[in-house]
């Protein structure tokens, strides 16, 4: 509208425009012409009427879903858009035994795919704990083959999602680094690069062609082929800056895509969003110092500590810290979290068996529900700027607490395996096969996942599930 009014050279005062009768008539005619329905080539539009019931169900799910978080660039897609994505997957690809990876899923594409193609096994990776809990709840309600994993993609793709999928869907933050990072993680999630495909939603304003060029250059640097681009395929509630619409890219990896994704993923900026503390304009240098550690004397510093802080102490990237156990034994650890990444604190604390850990950030690090989640392992205290965790002695008398502690002490290991071994140790009357069956019955979501990948709602369920498996008197199988 501003561009239209500016083009007509109407009288303007600040953010107001004054039109005479002739200008008003001219604008009316232009708007009438501009607002005539234009439908670009839509490969699945003709299929939509057959799935009205699914559209209505998705509309209800979207309406009841957790509100979008502006700091994560959330804008909800319309239910018709989400269903059309699922229809396009079925129309273009063989889904007989396919696996789908949703790299972020605020739009609930996973549920639409499950309702239309129930044979597809879907894995959702997202940073928003609320969305993960909501998807799990709806999937259980519908009996869908949908599982969830927590991840901050800036720190890596969950191990259980690596080389998992045949197809990837992502609607990332619309910055060059945001698109590049999410697409790179999607490439890492494909099990066959030669046959895998990725569906990418991306839109740009008519006024920012250079931003669109930067995004397309990021895709080029990942050595991807754009097999198709469907204009305005995705429609949104909001996102007026891009006309409430985004194109849908169908991307095909080449033999050079995975090496490029692995090399570039760690180099994308942590500031991938358009708003909030991790916006592209935000500063990235942490303002933390040795004084923030208090009386903690770290054997290792984790995260983006300034170079002048304890220069003789070993340093580890956050991504490395979460990806695998630290090789050397450490007693005390100092962790620096960039602003906007405070939610990582629970995983950072679980990733070590150190006696004492101090976590600091530019922003306030709130204890929140951390004491309840981590109570079996740590005694926590906070002072606004940071969290201090002191490791508790191992429990001896409570069987359920012993199992829980064993699982939480081995956060990089598969939950089902550490739980099984601890259950055998506590009960003493089960074989490995029997213990595995007991765990699978109590927590089917624990298979093939590490503790660090579990969403927060699963971490909350873990103590109750362990108590349930101890109350199971039988030895299944």
NORWOWO-V365894 format. One record per backbone hydrogen bond with DSSP energy under -1.0 kcal/mol. NH is the residue of the N-H (numbers start at 1). CO is the residue of the C=O. E is the energy in kcal/mol with one decimal. If there is no record, write none. Layout:
NH_CO_E / NH_CO_E
This chain:
5_1_-2.7 / 6_2_-2.5 / 7_3_-1.9 / 9_6_-1.2 / 10_5_-1.2 / 11_18_-1.0 / 13_16_-2.5 / 16_13_-2.0 / 18_11_-2.8 / 24_20_-2.4 / 25_21_-2.1 / 26_22_-2.3 / 27_23_-2.6 / 28_24_-2.3 / 29_25_-2.0 / 30_26_-2.2 / 31_27_-2.9 / 32_28_-2.3 / 33_29_-1.9 / 34_30_-2.7 / 35_31_-2.6 / 47_44_-1.8 / 50_47_-1.1 / 51_48_-2.2 / 55_51_-2.1 / 56_52_-2.6 / 57_53_-2.1 / 58_54_-2.8 / 59_55_-2.3 / 60_56_-1.7 / 61_57_-2.2 / 62_58_-3.0 / 63_59_-2.0 / 64_60_-1.7 / 72_69_-1.8 / 73_70_-1.6 / 74_69_-1.7 / 78_235_-2.3 / 82_78_-2.0 / 83_79_-2.4 / 84_80_-2.3 / 85_81_-2.0 / 86_82_-1.6 / 87_83_-2.4 / 88_84_-2.4 / 89_85_-2.0 / 90_86_-1.8 / 91_87_-2.3 / 92_88_-2.3 / 93_89_-2.1 / 100_121_-2.7 / 101_167_-2.5 / 102_123_-2.7 / 103_169_-2.1 / 104_102_-1.4 / 104_125_-2.6 / 108_105_-1.3 / 112_108_-1.5 / 113_109_-2.6 / 114_110_-2.2 / 115_111_-2.1 / 116_112_-1.9 / 117_113_-3.4 / 120_117_-2.1 / 121_98_-2.0 / 122_145_-2.6 / 123_100_-2.6 / 124_147_-2.9 / 125_102_-2.6 / 126_149_-2.0 / 132_128_-1.9 / 133_129_-2.2 / 134_130_-2.3 / 135_131_-2.8 / 136_132_-2.3 / 137_133_-2.2 / 138_134_-2.5 / 139_135_-2.9 / 140_136_-2.3 / 141_137_-1.9 / 142_138_-1.9 / 143_139_-1.2 / 144_139_-2.5 / 146_144_-1.7 / 147_122_-2.4 / 149_124_-2.5 / 150_453_-3.4 / 151_126_-1.7 / 155_152_-3.0 / 161_158_-1.8 / 163_188_-2.2 / 164_161_-1.4 / 165_189_-3.3 / 166_99_-2.5 / 167_99_-1.9 / 168_197_-1.8 / 169_101_-2.3 / 170_199_-2.4 / 175_173_-1.4 / 179_175_-3.0 / 180_176_-2.4 / 181_177_-2.6 / 182_178_-2.3 / 183_179_-2.5 / 184_180_-2.3 / 185_181_-2.5 / 186_182_-2.0 / 187_183_-2.3 / 188_184_-1.9 / 189_185_-1.0 / 190_187_-1.5 / 191_165_-3.0 / 196_192_-2.2 / 197_166_-1.4 / 198_251_-2.2 / 199_168_-3.3 / 200_249_-2.4 / 201_170_-2.2 / 202_247_-2.2 / 208_205_-1.5 / 212_208_-1.6 / 213_209_-2.2 / 214_210_-2.2 / 215_211_-2.1 / 216_212_-2.5 / 217_213_-2.3 / 218_214_-1.9 / 219_215_-1.9 / 220_216_-2.2 / 221_217_-2.6 / 223_220_-2.1 / 224_219_-1.4 / 225_252_-2.8 / 227_225_-1.2 / 227_250_-2.1 / 228_250_-1.2 / 230_248_-2.8 / 233_230_-1.2 / 234_246_-2.7 / 236_244_-2.0 / 237_76_-2.8 / 238_236_-1.1 / 242_239_-1.5 / 243_240_-2.0 / 244_239_-2.8 / 246_234_-2.2 / 247_202_-2.0 / 248_230_-2.1 / 249_200_-3.5 / 250_228_-2.8 / 251_198_-3.2 / 252_225_-2.8 / 257_254_-1.6 / 260_256_-1.6 / 261_257_-2.8 / 262_258_-2.7 / 263_259_-2.0 / 264_260_-2.4 / 265_261_-2.3 / 267_264_-1.6 / 272_270_-1.3 / 273_278_-2.2 / 279_276_-1.7 / 280_273_-2.1 / 282_279_-1.5 / 292_289_-1.2 / 293_290_-1.5 / 294_291_-1.6 / 296_293_-2.1 / 299_332_-3.2 / 301_314_-3.0 / 302_334_-3.3 / 303_316_-2.6 / 305_303_-1.6 / 309_306_-1.7 / 313_310_-2.0 / 316_301_-2.4 / 321_317_-2.4 / 322_318_-2.0 / 323_319_-1.4 / 324_320_-1.7 / 333_356_-2.0 / 334_300_-2.0 / 335_358_-3.1 / 336_302_-2.6 / 337_360_-2.9 / 341_338_-2.0 / 344_341_-1.8 / 345_342_-2.0 / 348_344_-2.3 / 349_345_-2.3 / 350_346_-1.7 / 351_347_-1.4 / 356_331_-1.9 / 357_389_-2.5 / 358_333_-2.5 / 359_387_-3.0 / 360_335_-2.9 / 361_385_-1.2 / 365_384_-1.9 / 370_367_-2.7 / 373_369_-2.1 / 374_370_-3.0 / 377_374_-2.0 / 378_374_-3.0 / 379_390_-2.7 / 381_388_-1.9 / 383_386_-1.9 / 385_383_-1.0 / 387_359_-2.5 / 388_381_-3.1 / 389_357_-3.0 / 390_379_-2.2 / 391_355_-2.8 / 392_377_-3.0 / 402_398_-2.2 / 403_399_-2.1 / 404_400_-2.5 / 405_401_-2.6 / 406_402_-2.1 / 407_403_-2.2 / 408_404_-2.4 / 409_405_-2.1 / 413_410_-1.6 / 415_449_-3.0 / 416_446_-1.2 / 418_414_-2.3 / 419_415_-2.6 / 420_416_-2.0 / 421_417_-2.3 / 422_418_-2.1 / 423_419_-2.3 / 424_420_-2.2 / 425_421_-2.0 / 426_422_-2.2 / 427_423_-2.9 / 428_424_-2.1 / 435_431_-2.8 / 436_432_-2.4 / 437_433_-1.8 / 438_434_-2.0 / 439_435_-2.3 / 440_436_-2.3 / 441_437_-1.9 / 442_438_-2.0 / 443_439_-2.7 / 446_443_-2.2 / 452_411_-1.2 / 453_450_-1.0 / 459_455_-1.7 / 460_456_-2.1 / 461_457_-1.3 / 462_458_-1.4 / 465_461_-2.3 / 466_462_-2.3 / 467_463_-2.2 / 468_464_-2.1 / 469_465_-2.1 / 470_466_-1.7 / 471_467_-1.3
